[in-house]
Amino acid sequence: MKSFITLWIGELISSIGSGMTAFAVSIYVYQATGSATWVSVAALLAYLPTILQD
């Protein structure tokens, strides 16, 4: 059971980090381009691996 909890906590931290990175990339793209279209493209590409995995 201890191994499962350790693995679960590691996955949780990884998921939080991935979400924060995707959010930061969206902010960066908006500051660089000022375009909502490019922000949505960046967000889609950032979350695409998660969407395809599930």
N, C-alpha and C positions, 0 to 999 in steps of 0.2 A: 504494500500500500504506500510505503514511503517513496518508492521509486516513481509511482504514478503521480503523486502530489508534486514531486520535484519536476517531473516532465511537464505537468500541467502548468505549474508556475512559470517555467521557462517559456512555454508556448504563449502564455498570457503576456509576459514581458515582450516577447518578440512581436506579437500582434499590436500591442500598444506602440512600440517603436515604429513599426511599419505604418500605422495610421498617422502618427505624428510626422513622419517623413513625407507622406503623401500630402498632408495638410500644409507643411512648410513649402513643398514644391509648388502647390497651388498659389500660395501667397507670393512666392518669388516670381512665378510666371505672370501674375497680375501686375506686380510692380514693374516688371521688365516690359510688358506689352500693353498693359491697360485694357486688354481685350477679354471679355467674359468668354468668348468662344475658345480662345486658347487655354483659358483656365479650365474649362470643362473638358477639353481634349487631354490636358495634362492629368486631370483627376481621373478620367476614364482609363488612361494608360497606367496610372499608378495603381488603381484598384483592379485592373484587368486580370492579373494573375490570381487574385483572391476569388474573383467571380468565376474564372474558368476552373479553378481547383475544386470548388464546391459543386 
